[in-house]
Amino acid sequence: MPQKTWTNYYRGHKLSFSNIALHYPYLYKILYNRPKKILEIGCGPADHSVFIKSLSKKIQISLLDKEKSLLLRNKEVYGKKIKNIYNYDILDESIAKKLPKLAEIIGTESFMVSLKDNRP
C-alpha cells in the first residue's frame, strides 16, 4: 500500500472547473485587489493560483508546502506559471516571520473562505 501523502492523493489530478466555480467569489476578490505577487500556502495541486495566473499574466505566483514532491509536481505540470516554490513547514516560526516579505497576498483555502466574512 502506498504511503499516504498529498502527492499520492493528487496523483493524476486535473484542474477542476467545479472547484474553481465553488471558490470563484473568493478568487475574484483576490484579483480585485490587483496583487503583483501571491503566495499560496499549503498549495495542494495549486488550482487556485494557476486559475488566477490564467486571468492575469502579470501576477507572480509562488507556492509553499512542506511536501517537496508535491511542489516539484506542480512546477513540472505548470512550468513557468509558477515563479517560486518554497519547501517549508509553515509551523516553523522563523519561516512564518518571513512570509510578509514574500508576497502581497498570502493565501490558503481558509483565507479564501474568510473573504466572505464582512467583518473588518
C-alpha positions in Angstrom: 0.0 0.0 0.0 1.5 3.4 -1.0 2.4 5.9 1.8 -0.4 8.4 2.5 1.0 11.7 1.1 -0.6 14.7 -0.6 1.4 13.9 -3.7 -0.2 10.5 -3.9 -3.6 11.9 -3.2 -3.3 14.4 -6.1 -1.6 12.0 -8.5 -3.5 12.3 -11.8 -5.3 15.4 -10.6 -6.5 17.8 -13.3 -7.7 21.4 -12.8 -11.4 21.1 -11.9 -14.0 23.6 -13.1 -16.3 22.7 -10.2 -13.5 23.6 -7.7 -12.9 26.9 -9.4 -16.7 27.7 -9.6 -17.1 26.9 -5.9 -14.3 29.3 -5.0 -14.8 31.9 -7.7 -16.2 34.7 -5.4 -13.1 34.5 -3.3 -10.7 34.3 -6.3 -12.4 37.3 -7.8 -11.8 39.3 -4.6 -8.1 38.4 -4.7 -8.0 39.6 -8.4 -9.9 42.8 -7.5 -7.0 43.8 -5.2 -4.6 43.5 -8.2 -1.7 42.0 -6.4 1.6 41.6 -8.1 2.7 38.6 -6.1 0.7 35.8 -4.5 2.0 33.1 -2.2 -0.3 30.1 -1.8 0.4 28.2 1.5 -0.4 24.6 1.6 -0.9 24.7 -2.2 -2.1 21.2 -2.9 -2.4 21.0 -6.7 -2.3 24.8 -6.9 -5.6 25.0 -8.8 -6.5 28.4 -7.4 -3.1 30.0 -8.1 -3.0 28.7 -11.6 -6.5 29.9 -12.3 -5.6 33.4 -11.1 -2.4 33.4 -13.2 -4.5 32.4 -16.3 -6.6 35.6 -15.8 -3.7 37.9 -15.0 -0.4 37.2 -16.7 1.4 39.9 -14.6 0.8 38.2 -11.3 3.7 36.2 -9.9 2.6 33.0 -8.3 4.7 31.3 -5.6 3.8 28.1 -3.8 4.7 27.0 -0.3 4.2 23.5 1.1 6.1 21.2 3.4 5.8 18.3 0.9 8.6 18.8 -1.6 7.4 16.1 -4.1 4.0 18.0 -4.4 5.8 21.3 -5.1 8.0 19.6 -7.7 4.9 18.0 -9.3 3.3 21.5 -9.6 6.4 23.0 -11.0 6.6 20.2 -13.6 2.9 20.4 -14.5 2.6 24.3 -14.6 6.2 25.2 -15.6 6.7 29.0 -16.0 3.3 29.8 -14.5 4.9 29.3 -11.1 7.6 31.8 -10.2 9.0 30.2 -7.0 8.4 27.1 -4.9 9.2 27.1 -1.1 9.6 23.8 0.7 9.0 24.8 4.3 6.9 23.8 7.3 4.7 26.8 8.0 4.7 25.9 11.7 8.4 26.8 11.8 8.3 30.3 13.4 11.4 31.5 11.6 9.7 30.9 8.3 6.4 32.4 9.4 8.2 35.7 10.1 9.5 35.9 6.5 6.1 35.4 4.8 5.0 39.0 4.6 8.2 39.7 2.6 7.4 37.0 0.0 4.1 38.3 -1.3 1.4 41.0 -1.2 -1.4 38.4 -0.7 -0.7 35.2 1.2 -3.5 32.7 0.6 -4.7 29.4 1.8 -8.1 27.9 1.3 -9.0 29.0 4.8 -8.0 32.6 3.8 -10.3 32.5 0.7 -13.2 31.3 2.8 -12.6 34.1 5.3 -13.0 36.6 2.4 -16.8 36.1 2.6 -16.7 37.4 6.1 -17.5 41.1 6.1 -16.0 41.9 9.5 -13.1 44.4 9.4 
